[in-house]
Amino acid sequence: MFYFGKSLQAAALAVTALALYVGLTEVEIKKELTMLVFGIALFLLGRTAEKRGSS
């Protein structure tokens, strides 16, 4: 469960980096914010899974 949580966190960082790229290259802010919120939720889910796996 620990490595699954770390994988989710890594995926979340990639999603937020992609959201930053979309924000810099496109004008549509709704798409950027949607991706950002999804990345944050994915990171928090990974953080929770990591904590459960390490205890």
Stockholm file with secondary structure:
# STOCKHOLM 1.0

chainA/1-55         MFYFGKSLQAAALAVTALALYVGLTEVEIKKELTMLVFGIALFLLGRTAEKRGSS
#=GR chainA/1-55 SS CHHHHHHHHHHHHHHHHHHHHHHHHCSCHHHHHHHHHHHHHHHHHHHHHHHHHHC
#=GC SS_cons        CHHHHHHHHHHHHHHHHHHHHHHHHCSCHHHHHHHHHHHHHHHHHHHHHHHHHHC
//
